[in-house]
Amino acid sequence: MRTEALELDTAPAPAAWIHHDKTKVGHEIPFNRHFYVFTTPRPLEEIDAELKQVTDRILEMIGGLSA
């Protein structure tokens, strides 16, 4: 079937050929391109505040280990 399609598409180019070992069946669907919805990132101040809380908690836990 692929050979017939090639013959129809390349009628003026008789030297065209198909490398059957490299042909693939199926189709790739780029999900990110079709389904990704951009969401704006959180404000930097909010991220910094959360990071400070986590860092303080880690330092607290480390201080409890050494005492």
PDBQT receptor file of N, H, CA, C and O in Angstrom, charges set to zero:
ATOM      1  N   MET A   1       0.818  -1.187   0.000  1.00  0.00    +0.000 N 
ATOM      2  CA  MET A   1       0.000   0.000   0.000  1.00  0.00    +0.000 C 
ATOM      3  C   MET A   1       0.866   1.258   0.000  1.00  0.00    +0.000 C 
ATOM      4  O   MET A   1       0.574   2.215  -0.716  1.00  0.00    +0.000 OA
ATOM      5  N   ARG A   2       1.930   1.256   0.801  1.00  0.00    +0.000 N 
ATOM      6  H   ARG A   2       2.168   0.478   1.383  1.00  0.00    +0.000 HD
ATOM      7  CA  ARG A   2       2.817   2.410   0.826  1.00  0.00    +0.000 C 
ATOM      8  C   ARG A   2       3.468   2.626  -0.535  1.00  0.00    +0.000 C 
ATOM      9  O   ARG A   2       3.678   3.767  -0.945  1.00  0.00    +0.000 OA
ATOM     10  N   THR A   3       3.787   1.554  -1.233  1.00  0.00    +0.000 N 
ATOM     11  H   THR A   3       3.617   0.627  -0.900  1.00  0.00    +0.000 HD
ATOM     12  CA  THR A   3       4.430   1.678  -2.529  1.00  0.00    +0.000 C 
ATOM     13  C   THR A   3       3.499   2.366  -3.527  1.00  0.00    +0.000 C 
ATOM     14  O   THR A   3       3.943   3.194  -4.323  1.00  0.00    +0.000 OA
ATOM     15  N   GLU A   4       2.197   2.021  -3.486  1.00  0.00    +0.000 N 
ATOM     16  H   GLU A   4       1.836   1.348  -2.840  1.00  0.00    +0.000 HD
ATOM     17  CA  GLU A   4       1.245   2.673  -4.396  1.00  0.00    +0.000 C 
ATOM     18  C   GLU A   4       1.156   4.166  -4.092  1.00  0.00    +0.000 C 
ATOM     19  O   GLU A   4       1.114   4.989  -5.007  1.00  0.00    +0.000 OA
ATOM     20  N   ALA A   5       1.126   4.516  -2.791  1.00  0.00    +0.000 N 
ATOM     21  H   ALA A   5       1.160   3.848  -2.048  1.00  0.00    +0.000 HD
ATOM     22  CA  ALA A   5       1.057   5.928  -2.411  1.00  0.00    +0.000 C 
ATOM     23  C   ALA A   5       2.308   6.665  -2.876  1.00  0.00    +0.000 C 
ATOM     24  O   ALA A   5       2.230   7.804  -3.337  1.00  0.00    +0.000 OA
ATOM     25  N   LEU A   6       3.461   6.010  -2.753  1.00  0.00    +0.000 N 
ATOM     26  H   LEU A   6       3.524   5.085  -2.379  1.00  0.00    +0.000 HD
ATOM     27  CA  LEU A   6       4.700   6.630  -3.215  1.00  0.00    +0.000 C 
ATOM     28  C   LEU A   6       4.649   6.837  -4.719  1.00  0.00    +0.000 C 
ATOM     29  O   LEU A   6       5.052   7.890  -5.214  1.00  0.00    +0.000 OA
ATOM     30  N   GLU A   7       4.165   5.859  -5.440  1.00  0.00    +0.000 N 
ATOM     31  H   GLU A   7       3.837   5.004  -5.038  1.00  0.00    +0.000 HD
ATOM     32  CA  GLU A   7       4.085   5.977  -6.896  1.00  0.00    +0.000 C 
ATOM     33  C   GLU A   7       3.158   7.119  -7.304  1.00  0.00    +0.000 C 
ATOM     34  O   GLU A   7       3.445   7.840  -8.259  1.00  0.00    +0.000 OA
ATOM     35  N   LEU A   8       2.050   7.286  -6.586  1.00  0.00    +0.000 N 
ATOM     36  H   LEU A   8       1.817   6.700  -5.810  1.00  0.00    +0.000 HD
ATOM     37  CA  LEU A   8       1.128   8.373  -6.911  1.00  0.00    +0.000 C 
ATOM     38  C   LEU A   8       1.727   9.738  -6.581  1.00  0.00    +0.000 C 
ATOM     39  O   LEU A   8       1.565  10.692  -7.342  1.00  0.00    +0.000 OA
ATOM     40  N   ASP A   9       2.420   9.828  -5.442  1.00  0.00    +0.000 N 
ATOM     41  H   ASP A   9       2.552   9.053  -4.823  1.00  0.00    +0.000 HD
ATOM     42  CA  ASP A   9       2.979  11.114  -5.009  1.00  0.00    +0.000 C 
ATOM     43  C   ASP A   9       4.215  11.521  -5.793  1.00  0.00    +0.000 C 
ATOM     44  O   ASP A   9       4.496  12.710  -5.937  1.00  0.00    +0.000 OA
ATOM     45  N   THR A  10       4.957  10.542  -6.302  1.00  0.00    +0.000 N 
ATOM     46  H   THR A  10       4.729   9.575  -6.185  1.00  0.00    +0.000 HD
ATOM     47  CA  THR A  10       6.232  10.850  -6.960  1.00  0.00    +0.000 C 
ATOM     48  C   THR A  10       6.220  10.431  -8.420  1.00  0.00    +0.000 C 
ATOM     49  O   THR A  10       7.258  10.038  -8.953  1.00  0.00    +0.000 OA
ATOM     50  N   ALA A  11       5.095  10.505  -9.065  1.00  0.00    +0.000 N 
ATOM     51  H   ALA A  11       4.252  10.825  -8.633  1.00  0.00    +0.000 HD
ATOM     52  CA  ALA A  11       4.987  10.074 -10.463  1.00  0.00    +0.000 C 
ATOM     53  C   ALA A  11       6.043  10.715 -11.364  1.00  0.00    +0.000 C 
ATOM     54  O   ALA A  11       6.618  10.008 -12.192  1.00  0.00    +0.000 OA
ATOM     55  N   PRO A  12       6.332  12.023 -11.249  1.00  0.00    +0.000 N 
ATOM     56  CA  PRO A  12       7.349  12.596 -12.130  1.00  0.00    +0.000 C 
ATOM     57  C   PRO A  12       8.776  12.203 -11.747  1.00  0.00    +0.000 C 
ATOM     58  O   PRO A  12       9.700  12.455 -12.521  1.00  0.00    +0.000 OA
ATOM     59  N   ALA A  13       8.985  11.589 -10.572  1.00  0.00    +0.000 N 
ATOM     60  H   ALA A  13       8.234  11.384  -9.944  1.00  0.00    +0.000 HD
ATOM     61  CA  ALA A  13      10.333  11.217 -10.129  1.00  0.00    +0.000 C 
ATOM     62  C   ALA A  13      10.440   9.702 -10.052  1.00  0.00    +0.000 C 
ATOM     63  O   ALA A  13      10.219   9.139  -8.980  1.00  0.00    +0.000 OA
ATOM     64  N   PRO A  14      10.764   9.031 -11.123  1.00  0.00    +0.000 N 
ATOM     65  CA  PRO A  14      10.773   7.564 -11.134  1.00  0.00    +0.000 C 
ATOM     66  C   PRO A  14      11.884   6.945 -10.289  1.00  0.00    +0.000 C 
ATOM     67  O   PRO A  14      11.820   5.751  -9.997  1.00  0.00    +0.000 OA
ATOM     68  N   ALA A  15      12.888   7.703  -9.889  1.00  0.00    +0.000 N 
ATOM     69  H   ALA A  15      12.940   8.673 -10.126  1.00  0.00    +0.000 HD
ATOM     70  CA  ALA A  15      13.983   7.143  -9.103  1.00  0.00    +0.000 C 
ATOM     71  C   ALA A  15      13.686   7.158  -7.609  1.00  0.00    +0.000 C 
ATOM     72  O   ALA A  15      14.550   6.782  -6.818  1.00  0.00    +0.000 OA
ATOM     73  N   ALA A  16      12.494   7.580  -7.197  1.00  0.00    +0.000 N 
ATOM     74  H   ALA A  16      11.791   7.885  -7.840  1.00  0.00    +0.000 HD
ATOM     75  CA  ALA A  16      12.152   7.624  -5.770  1.00  0.00    +0.000 C 
ATOM     76  C   ALA A  16      11.992   6.206  -5.235  1.00  0.00    +0.000 C 
ATOM     77  O   ALA A  16      11.573   5.307  -5.964  1.00  0.00    +0.000 OA
ATOM     78  N   TRP A  17      12.326   6.006  -3.951  1.00  0.00    +0.000 N 
ATOM     79  H   TRP A  17      12.666   6.737  -3.359  1.00  0.00    +0.000 HD
ATOM     80  CA  TRP A  17      12.198   4.689  -3.340  1.00  0.00    +0.000 C 
ATOM     81  C   TRP A  17      11.898   4.844  -1.858  1.00  0.00    +0.000 C 
ATOM     82  O   TRP A  17      12.086   5.919  -1.289  1.00  0.00    +0.000 OA
ATOM     83  N   ILE A  18      11.432   3.767  -1.233  1.00  0.00    +0.000 N 
ATOM     84  H   ILE A  18      11.279   2.893  -1.695  1.00  0.00    +0.000 HD
ATOM     85  CA  ILE A  18      11.116   3.742   0.201  1.00  0.00    +0.000 C 
ATOM     86  C   ILE A  18      12.084   2.786   0.886  1.00  0.00    +0.000 C 
ATOM     87  O   ILE A  18      12.303   1.672   0.411  1.00  0.00    +0.000 OA
ATOM     88  N   HIS A  19      12.654   3.215   1.983  1.00  0.00    +0.000 N 
ATOM     89  H   HIS A  19      12.476   4.120   2.369  1.00  0.00    +0.000 HD
ATOM     90  CA  HIS A  19      13.486   2.340   2.812  1.00  0.00    +0.000 C 
ATOM     91  C   HIS A  19      12.547   1.689   3.828  1.00  0.00    +0.000 C 
ATOM     92  O   HIS A  19      12.270   2.279   4.873  1.00  0.00    +0.000 OA
ATOM     93  N   HIS A  20      12.061   0.500   3.542  1.00  0.00    +0.000 N 
ATOM     94  H   HIS A  20      12.286   0.020   2.694  1.00  0.00    +0.000 HD
ATOM     95  CA  HIS A  20      11.021  -0.149   4.345  1.00  0.00    +0.000 C 
ATOM     96  C   HIS A  20      11.455  -0.425   5.787  1.00  0.00    +0.000 C 
ATOM     97  O   HIS A  20      10.602  -0.513   6.671  1.00  0.00    +0.000 OA
ATOM     98  N   ASP A  21      12.752  -0.562   6.044  1.00  0.00    +0.000 N 
ATOM     99  H   ASP A  21      13.444  -0.490   5.326  1.00  0.00    +0.000 HD
ATOM    100  CA  ASP A  21      13.221  -0.802   7.416  1.00  0.00    +0.000 C 
ATOM    101  C   ASP A  21      13.055   0.428   8.303  1.00  0.00    +0.000 C 
ATOM    102  O   ASP A  21      13.008   0.306   9.527  1.00  0.00    +0.000 OA
ATOM    103  N   LYS A  22      12.965   1.609   7.700  1.00  0.00    +0.000 N 
ATOM    104  H   LYS A  22      13.002   1.708   6.706  1.00  0.00    +0.000 HD
ATOM    105  CA  LYS A  22      12.870   2.843   8.472  1.00  0.00    +0.000 C 
ATOM    106  C   LYS A  22      11.459   3.433   8.504  1.00  0.00    +0.000 C 
ATOM    107  O   LYS A  22      11.252   4.477   9.123  1.00  0.00    +0.000 OA
ATOM    108  N   THR A  23      10.504   2.804   7.866  1.00  0.00    +0.000 N 
ATOM    109  H   THR A  23      10.672   1.956   7.363  1.00  0.00    +0.000 HD
ATOM    110  CA  THR A  23       9.137   3.325   7.881  1.00  0.00    +0.000 C 
ATOM    111  C   THR A  23       8.490   3.022   9.218  1.00  0.00    +0.000 C 
ATOM    112  O   THR A  23       8.809   2.020   9.857  1.00  0.00    +0.000 OA
ATOM    113  N   LYS A  24       7.587   3.882   9.636  1.00  0.00    +0.000 N 
ATOM    114  H   LYS A  24       7.328   4.696   9.116  1.00  0.00    +0.000 HD
ATOM    115  CA  LYS A  24       6.905   3.725  10.915  1.00  0.00    +0.000 C 
ATOM    116  C   LYS A  24       5.399   3.738  10.684  1.00  0.00    +0.000 C 
ATOM    117  O   LYS A  24       4.905   4.352   9.738  1.00  0.00    +0.000 OA
ATOM    118  N   VAL A  25       4.681   3.050  11.565  1.00  0.00    +0.000 N 
ATOM    119  H   VAL A  25       5.082   2.551  12.334  1.00  0.00    +0.000 HD
ATOM    120  CA  VAL A  25       3.226   3.046  11.519  1.00  0.00    +0.000 C 
ATOM    121  C   VAL A  25       2.742   3.797  12.743  1.00  0.00    +0.000 C 
ATOM    122  O   VAL A  25       3.216   3.554  13.853  1.00  0.00    +0.000 OA
ATOM    123  N   GLY A  26       1.808   4.702  12.550  1.00  0.00    +0.000 N 
ATOM    124  H   GLY A  26       1.423   4.900  11.649  1.00  0.00    +0.000 HD
ATOM    125  CA  GLY A  26       1.263   5.442  13.681  1.00  0.00    +0.000 C 
ATOM    126  C   GLY A  26       1.525   6.923  13.551  1.00  0.00    +0.000 C 
ATOM    127  O   GLY A  26       2.006   7.412  12.528  1.00  0.00    +0.000 OA
ATOM    128  N   HIS A  27       1.195   7.617  14.616  1.00  0.00    +0.000 N 
ATOM    129  H   HIS A  27       0.805   7.220  15.446  1.00  0.00    +0.000 HD
ATOM    130  CA  HIS A  27       1.333   9.076  14.616  1.00  0.00    +0.000 C 
ATOM    131  C   HIS A  27       1.687   9.533  16.018  1.00  0.00    +0.000 C 
ATOM    132  O   HIS A  27       1.184   8.987  16.999  1.00  0.00    +0.000 OA
ATOM    133  N   GLU A  28       2.541  10.524  16.113  1.00  0.00    +0.000 N 
ATOM    134  H   GLU A  28       2.950  10.968  15.316  1.00  0.00    +0.000 HD
ATOM    135  CA  GLU A  28       2.920  11.083  17.411  1.00  0.00    +0.000 C 
ATOM    136  C   GLU A  28       2.020  12.277  17.710  1.00  0.00    +0.000 C 
ATOM    137  O   GLU A  28       1.848  13.160  16.870  1.00  0.00    +0.000 OA
ATOM    138  N   ILE A  29       1.455  12.295  18.900  1.00  0.00    +0.000 N 
ATOM    139  H   ILE A  29       1.595  11.578  19.582  1.00  0.00    +0.000 HD
ATOM    140  CA  ILE A  29       0.598  13.406  19.309  1.00  0.00    +0.000 C 
ATOM    141  C   ILE A  29       1.370  14.240  20.323  1.00  0.00    +0.000 C 
ATOM    142  O   ILE A  29       1.683  13.743  21.405  1.00  0.00    +0.000 OA
ATOM    143  N   PRO A  30       1.686  15.497  20.005  1.00  0.00    +0.000 N 
ATOM    144  CA  PRO A  30       2.403  16.360  20.944  1.00  0.00    +0.000 C 
ATOM    145  C   PRO A  30       1.434  16.919  21.998  1.00  0.00    +0.000 C 
ATOM    146  O   PRO A  30       0.844  17.983  21.809  1.00  0.00    +0.000 OA
ATOM    147  N   PHE A  31       1.282  16.188  23.102  1.00  0.00    +0.000 N 
ATOM    148  H   PHE A  31       1.761  15.324  23.255  1.00  0.00    +0.000 HD
ATOM    149  CA  PHE A  31       0.300  16.555  24.117  1.00  0.00    +0.000 C 
ATOM    150  C   PHE A  31       0.536  17.936  24.699  1.00  0.00    +0.000 C 
ATOM    151  O   PHE A  31      -0.416  18.679  24.936  1.00  0.00    +0.000 OA
ATOM    152  N   ASN A  32       1.811  18.295  24.936  1.00  0.00    +0.000 N 
ATOM    153  H   ASN A  32       2.585  17.692  24.743  1.00  0.00    +0.000 HD
ATOM    154  CA  ASN A  32       2.087  19.612  25.512  1.00  0.00    +0.000 C 
ATOM    155  C   ASN A  32       1.596  20.728  24.601  1.00  0.00    +0.000 C 
ATOM    156  O   ASN A  32       1.050  21.724  25.076  1.00  0.00    +0.000 OA
ATOM    157  N   ARG A  33       1.782  20.569  23.317  1.00  0.00    +0.000 N 
ATOM    158  H   ARG A  33       2.225  19.760  22.931  1.00  0.00    +0.000 HD
ATOM    159  CA  ARG A  33       1.373  21.621  22.389  1.00  0.00    +0.000 C 
ATOM    160  C   ARG A  33      -0.141  21.772  22.343  1.00  0.00    +0.000 C 
ATOM    161  O   ARG A  33      -0.643  22.884  22.179  1.00  0.00    +0.000 OA
ATOM    162  N   HIS A  34      -0.872  20.680  22.484  1.00  0.00    +0.000 N 
ATOM    163  H   HIS A  34      -0.464  19.777  22.617  1.00  0.00    +0.000 HD
ATOM    164  CA  HIS A  34      -2.317  20.734  22.330  1.00  0.00    +0.000 C 
ATOM    165  C   HIS A  34      -3.079  20.923  23.649  1.00  0.00    +0.000 C 
ATOM    166  O   HIS A  34      -4.149  21.530  23.663  1.00  0.00    +0.000 OA
ATOM    167  N   PHE A  35      -2.532  20.406  24.748  1.00  0.00    +0.000 N 
ATOM    168  H   PHE A  35      -1.662  19.913  24.736  1.00  0.00    +0.000 HD
ATOM    169  CA  PHE A  35      -3.303  20.384  25.986  1.00  0.00    +0.000 C 
ATOM    170  C   PHE A  35      -2.717  21.210  27.125  1.00  0.00    +0.000 C 
ATOM    171  O   PHE A  35      -3.384  21.374  28.147  1.00  0.00    +0.000 OA
ATOM    172  N   TYR A  36      -1.496  21.739  26.995  1.00  0.00    +0.000 N 
ATOM    173  H   TYR A  36      -0.955  21.606  26.165  1.00  0.00    +0.000 HD
ATOM    174  CA  TYR A  36      -0.876  22.494  28.075  1.00  0.00    +0.000 C 
ATOM    175  C   TYR A  36      -1.562  23.852  28.237  1.00  0.00    +0.000 C 
ATOM    176  O   TYR A  36      -1.784  24.571  27.263  1.00  0.00    +0.000 OA
ATOM    177  N   VAL A  37      -1.886  24.180  29.461  1.00  0.00    +0.000 N 
ATOM    178  H   VAL A  37      -1.706  23.595  30.253  1.00  0.00    +0.000 HD
ATOM    179  CA  VAL A  37      -2.472  25.488  29.767  1.00  0.00    +0.000 C 
ATOM    180  C   VAL A  37      -1.511  26.200  30.718  1.00  0.00    +0.000 C 
ATOM    181  O   VAL A  37      -1.235  25.708  31.813  1.00  0.00    +0.000 OA
ATOM    182  N   PHE A  38      -1.013  27.337  30.304  1.00  0.00    +0.000 N 
ATOM    183  H   PHE A  38      -1.237  27.736  29.415  1.00  0.00    +0.000 HD
ATOM    184  CA  PHE A  38      -0.051  28.084  31.111  1.00  0.00    +0.000 C 
ATOM    185  C   PHE A  38      -0.738  28.691  32.320  1.00  0.00    +0.000 C 
ATOM    186  O   PHE A  38      -1.800  29.302  32.206  1.00  0.00    +0.000 OA
ATOM    187  N   THR A  39      -0.122  28.515  33.476  1.00  0.00    +0.000 N 
ATOM    188  H   THR A  39       0.741  28.019  33.568  1.00  0.00    +0.000 HD
ATOM    189  CA  THR A  39      -0.592  29.191  34.686  1.00  0.00    +0.000 C 
ATOM    190  C   THR A  39       0.552  30.087  35.172  1.00  0.00    +0.000 C 
ATOM    191  O   THR A  39       1.711  29.673  35.196  1.00  0.00    +0.000 OA
ATOM    192  N   THR A  40       0.216  31.291  35.550  1.00  0.00    +0.000 N 
ATOM    193  H   THR A  40      -0.726  31.627  35.531  1.00  0.00    +0.000 HD
ATOM    194  CA  THR A  40       1.255  32.216  35.989  1.00  0.00    +0.000 C 
ATOM    195  C   THR A  40       1.851  31.742  37.310  1.00  0.00    +0.000 C 
ATOM    196  O   THR A  40       1.134  31.241  38.176  1.00  0.00    +0.000 OA
ATOM    197  N   PRO A  41       3.156  31.900  37.460  1.00  0.00    +0.000 N 
ATOM    198  CA  PRO A  41       3.790  31.470  38.710  1.00  0.00    +0.000 C 
ATOM    199  C   PRO A  41       3.366  32.364  39.877  1.00  0.00    +0.000 C 
ATOM    200  O   PRO A  41       2.910  33.493  39.696  1.00  0.00    +0.000 OA
ATOM    201  N   ARG A  42       3.536  31.812  41.083  1.00  0.00    +0.000 N 
ATOM    202  H   ARG A  42       3.906  30.895  41.231  1.00  0.00    +0.000 HD
ATOM    203  CA  ARG A  42       3.203  32.586  42.283  1.00  0.00    +0.000 C 
ATOM    204  C   ARG A  42       4.140  33.774  42.399  1.00  0.00    +0.000 C 
ATOM    205  O   ARG A  42       5.237  33.752  41.841  1.00  0.00    +0.000 OA
ATOM    206  N   PRO A  43       3.723  34.810  43.115  1.00  0.00    +0.000 N 
ATOM    207  CA  PRO A  43       4.610  35.965  43.317  1.00  0.00    +0.000 C 
ATOM    208  C   PRO A  43       5.884  35.546  44.051  1.00  0.00    +0.000 C 
ATOM    209  O   PRO A  43       5.855  34.653  44.897  1.00  0.00    +0.000 OA
ATOM    210  N   LEU A  44       6.974  36.182  43.728  1.00  0.00    +0.000 N 
ATOM    211  H   LEU A  44       6.997  36.907  43.040  1.00  0.00    +0.000 HD
ATOM    212  CA  LEU A  44       8.270  35.849  44.310  1.00  0.00    +0.000 C 
ATOM    213  C   LEU A  44       8.261  36.018  45.829  1.00  0.00    +0.000 C 
ATOM    214  O   LEU A  44       8.894  35.239  46.542  1.00  0.00    +0.000 OA
ATOM    215  N   GLU A  45       7.554  37.022  46.323  1.00  0.00    +0.000 N 
ATOM    216  H   GLU A  45       7.040  37.654  45.743  1.00  0.00    +0.000 HD
ATOM    217  CA  GLU A  45       7.499  37.249  47.768  1.00  0.00    +0.000 C 
ATOM    218  C   GLU A  45       6.861  36.057  48.487  1.00  0.00    +0.000 C 
ATOM    219  O   GLU A  45       7.303  35.668  49.568  1.00  0.00    +0.000 OA
ATOM    220  N   GLU A  46       5.833  35.489  47.886  1.00  0.00    +0.000 N 
ATOM    221  H   GLU A  46       5.474  35.805  47.007  1.00  0.00    +0.000 HD
ATOM    222  CA  GLU A  46       5.154  34.330  48.489  1.00  0.00    +0.000 C 
ATOM    223  C   GLU A  46       6.080  33.120  48.517  1.00  0.00    +0.000 C 
ATOM    224  O   GLU A  46       6.119  32.386  49.504  1.00  0.00    +0.000 OA
ATOM    225  N   ILE A  47       6.821  32.914  47.438  1.00  0.00    +0.000 N 
ATOM    226  H   ILE A  47       6.789  33.510  46.636  1.00  0.00    +0.000 HD
ATOM    227  CA  ILE A  47       7.762  31.785  47.381  1.00  0.00    +0.000 C 
ATOM    228  C   ILE A  47       8.878  31.984  48.398  1.00  0.00    +0.000 C 
ATOM    229  O   ILE A  47       9.259  31.043  49.094  1.00  0.00    +0.000 OA
ATOM    230  N   ASP A  48       9.404  33.203  48.487  1.00  0.00    +0.000 N 
ATOM    231  H   ASP A  48       9.094  33.967  47.921  1.00  0.00    +0.000 HD
ATOM    232  CA  ASP A  48      10.466  33.492  49.460  1.00  0.00    +0.000 C 
ATOM    233  C   ASP A  48       9.993  33.257  50.889  1.00  0.00    +0.000 C 
ATOM    234  O   ASP A  48      10.730  32.699  51.701  1.00  0.00    +0.000 OA
ATOM    235  N   ALA A  49       8.767  33.680  51.204  1.00  0.00    +0.000 N 
ATOM    236  H   ALA A  49       8.168  34.134  50.544  1.00  0.00    +0.000 HD
ATOM    237  CA  ALA A  49       8.232  33.489  52.562  1.00  0.00    +0.000 C 
ATOM    238  C   ALA A  49       8.101  32.006  52.884  1.00  0.00    +0.000 C 
ATOM    239  O   ALA A  49       8.449  31.576  53.983  1.00  0.00    +0.000 OA
ATOM    240  N   GLU A  50       7.603  31.224  51.933  1.00  0.00    +0.000 N 
ATOM    241  H   GLU A  50       7.320  31.574  51.040  1.00  0.00    +0.000 HD
ATOM    242  CA  GLU A  50       7.452  29.777  52.157  1.00  0.00    +0.000 C 
ATOM    243  C   GLU A  50       8.825  29.120  52.312  1.00  0.00    +0.000 C 
ATOM    244  O   GLU A  50       9.001  28.246  53.162  1.00  0.00    +0.000 OA
ATOM    245  N   LEU A  51       9.786  29.532  51.505  1.00  0.00    +0.000 N 
ATOM    246  H   LEU A  51       9.643  30.241  50.815  1.00  0.00    +0.000 HD
ATOM    247  CA  LEU A  51      11.134  28.982  51.586  1.00  0.00    +0.000 C 
ATOM    248  C   LEU A  51      11.771  29.306  52.933  1.00  0.00    +0.000 C 
ATOM    249  O   LEU A  51      12.462  28.467  53.510  1.00  0.00    +0.000 OA
ATOM    250  N   LYS A  52      11.546  30.507  53.433  1.00  0.00    +0.000 N 
ATOM    251  H   LYS A  52      10.984  31.189  52.964  1.00  0.00    +0.000 HD
ATOM    252  CA  LYS A  52      12.087  30.880  54.743  1.00  0.00    +0.000 C 
ATOM    253  C   LYS A  52      11.480  30.019  55.842  1.00  0.00    +0.000 C 
ATOM    254  O   LYS A  52      12.190  29.588  56.751  1.00  0.00    +0.000 OA
ATOM    255  N   GLN A  53      10.170  29.762  55.772  1.00  0.00    +0.000 N 
ATOM    256  H   GLN A  53       9.593  30.112  55.034  1.00  0.00    +0.000 HD
ATOM    257  CA  GLN A  53       9.514  28.904  56.771  1.00  0.00    +0.000 C 
ATOM    258  C   GLN A  53      10.109  27.502  56.752  1.00  0.00    +0.000 C 
ATOM    259  O   GLN A  53      10.394  26.930  57.804  1.00  0.00    +0.000 OA
ATOM    260  N   VAL A  54      10.294  26.958  55.572  1.00  0.00    +0.000 N 
ATOM    261  H   VAL A  54      10.063  27.423  54.718  1.00  0.00    +0.000 HD
ATOM    262  CA  VAL A  54      10.844  25.609  55.455  1.00  0.00    +0.000 C 
ATOM    263  C   VAL A  54      12.282  25.569  55.951  1.00  0.00    +0.000 C 
ATOM    264  O   VAL A  54      12.674  24.639  56.655  1.00  0.00    +0.000 OA
ATOM    265  N   THR A  55      13.068  26.575  55.586  1.00  0.00    +0.000 N 
ATOM    266  H   THR A  55      12.750  27.331  55.014  1.00  0.00    +0.000 HD
ATOM    267  CA  THR A  55      14.460  26.627  56.032  1.00  0.00    +0.000 C 
ATOM    268  C   THR A  55      14.546  26.747  57.549  1.00  0.00    +0.000 C 
ATOM    269  O   THR A  55      15.371  26.082  58.176  1.00  0.00    +0.000 OA
ATOM    270  N   ASP A  56      13.711  27.580  58.138  1.00  0.00    +0.000 N 
ATOM    271  H   ASP A  56      13.041  28.120  57.628  1.00  0.00    +0.000 HD
ATOM    272  CA  ASP A  56      13.696  27.717  59.597  1.00  0.00    +0.000 C 
ATOM    273  C   ASP A  56      13.333  26.395  60.256  1.00  0.00    +0.000 C 
ATOM    274  O   ASP A  56      13.922  26.023  61.271  1.00  0.00    +0.000 OA
ATOM    275  N   ARG A  57      12.383  25.696  59.695  1.00  0.00    +0.000 N 
ATOM    276  H   ARG A  57      11.904  25.998  58.871  1.00  0.00    +0.000 HD
ATOM    277  CA  ARG A  57      11.959  24.389  60.251  1.00  0.00    +0.000 C 
ATOM    278  C   ARG A  57      13.100  23.375  60.157  1.00  0.00    +0.000 C 
ATOM    279  O   ARG A  57      13.318  22.604  61.092  1.00  0.00    +0.000 OA
ATOM    280  N   ILE A  58      13.817  23.369  59.054  1.00  0.00    +0.000 N 
ATOM    281  H   ILE A  58      13.640  23.995  58.295  1.00  0.00    +0.000 HD
ATOM    282  CA  ILE A  58      14.950  22.446  58.896  1.00  0.00    +0.000 C 
ATOM    283  C   ILE A  58      16.042  22.772  59.905  1.00  0.00    +0.000 C 
ATOM    284  O   ILE A  58      16.602  21.872  60.531  1.00  0.00    +0.000 OA
ATOM    285  N   LEU A  59      16.347  24.056  60.063  1.00  0.00    +0.000 N 
ATOM    286  H   LEU A  59      15.893  24.787  59.554  1.00  0.00    +0.000 HD
ATOM    287  CA  LEU A  59      17.370  24.449  61.042  1.00  0.00    +0.000 C 
ATOM    288  C   LEU A  59      16.961  24.066  62.458  1.00  0.00    +0.000 C 
ATOM    289  O   LEU A  59      17.799  23.671  63.268  1.00  0.00    +0.000 OA
ATOM    290  N   GLU A  60      15.657  24.185  62.754  1.00  0.00    +0.000 N 
ATOM    291  H   GLU A  60      14.976  24.506  62.096  1.00  0.00    +0.000 HD
ATOM    292  CA  GLU A  60      15.122  23.778  64.050  1.00  0.00    +0.000 C 
ATOM    293  C   GLU A  60      15.345  22.279  64.270  1.00  0.00    +0.000 C 
ATOM    294  O   GLU A  60      15.770  21.855  65.345  1.00  0.00    +0.000 OA
ATOM    295  N   MET A  61      15.055  21.496  63.246  1.00  0.00    +0.000 N 
ATOM    296  H   MET A  61      14.710  21.840  62.373  1.00  0.00    +0.000 HD
ATOM    297  CA  MET A  61      15.208  20.041  63.349  1.00  0.00    +0.000 C 
ATOM    298  C   MET A  61      16.681  19.645  63.510  1.00  0.00    +0.000 C 
ATOM    299  O   MET A  61      17.002  18.741  64.282  1.00  0.00    +0.000 OA
ATOM    300  N   ILE A  62      17.566  20.318  62.786  1.00  0.00    +0.000 N 
ATOM    301  H   ILE A  62      17.305  21.052  62.159  1.00  0.00    +0.000 HD
ATOM    302  CA  ILE A  62      19.004  20.043  62.894  1.00  0.00    +0.000 C 
ATOM    303  C   ILE A  62      19.487  20.428  64.282  1.00  0.00    +0.000 C 
ATOM    304  O   ILE A  62      20.295  19.713  64.874  1.00  0.00    +0.000 OA
ATOM    305  N   GLY A  63      19.000  21.556  64.816  1.00  0.00    +0.000 N 
ATOM    306  H   GLY A  63      18.343  22.137  64.336  1.00  0.00    +0.000 HD
ATOM    307  CA  GLY A  63      19.375  21.976  66.160  1.00  0.00    +0.000 C 
ATOM    308  C   GLY A  63      18.923  20.961  67.205  1.00  0.00    +0.000 C 
ATOM    309  O   GLY A  63      19.607  20.760  68.209  1.00  0.00    +0.000 OA
ATOM    310  N   GLY A  64      17.779  20.321  66.981  1.00  0.00    +0.000 N 
ATOM    311  H   GLY A  64      17.223  20.484  66.166  1.00  0.00    +0.000 HD
ATOM    312  CA  GLY A  64      17.296  19.291  67.913  1.00  0.00    +0.000 C 
ATOM    313  C   GLY A  64      18.165  18.040  67.891  1.00  0.00    +0.000 C 
ATOM    314  O   GLY A  64      18.240  17.331  68.894  1.00  0.00    +0.000 OA
ATOM    315  N   LEU A  65      18.817  17.754  66.781  1.00  0.00    +0.000 N 
ATOM    316  H   LEU A  65      18.755  18.330  65.965  1.00  0.00    +0.000 HD
ATOM    317  CA  LEU A  65      19.673  16.571  66.693  1.00  0.00    +0.000 C 
ATOM    318  C   LEU A  65      20.993  16.772  67.439  1.00  0.00    +0.000 C 
ATOM    319  O   LEU A  65      21.525  15.842  68.044  1.00  0.00    +0.000 OA
ATOM    320  N   SER A  66      21.503  17.985  67.387  1.00  0.00    +0.000 N 
ATOM    321  H   SER A  66      21.071  18.741  66.896  1.00  0.00    +0.000 HD
ATOM    322  CA  SER A  66      22.816  18.225  67.978  1.00  0.00    +0.000 C 
ATOM    323  C   SER A  66      22.717  18.506  69.495  1.00  0.00    +0.000 C 
ATOM    324  O   SER A  66      23.735  18.469  70.186  1.00  0.00    +0.000 OA
ATOM    325  N   ALA A  67      21.543  18.779  70.006  1.00  0.00    +0.000 N 
ATOM    326  H   ALA A  67      20.716  18.809  69.445  1.00  0.00    +0.000 HD
ATOM    327  CA  ALA A  67      21.403  19.109  71.436  1.00  0.00    +0.000 C 
ATOM    328  C   ALA A  67      21.309  17.872  72.292  1.00  0.00    +0.000 C 
ATOM    329  O   ALA A  67      21.188  17.974  73.513  1.00  0.00    +0.000 OA
TER     330      ALA A  67
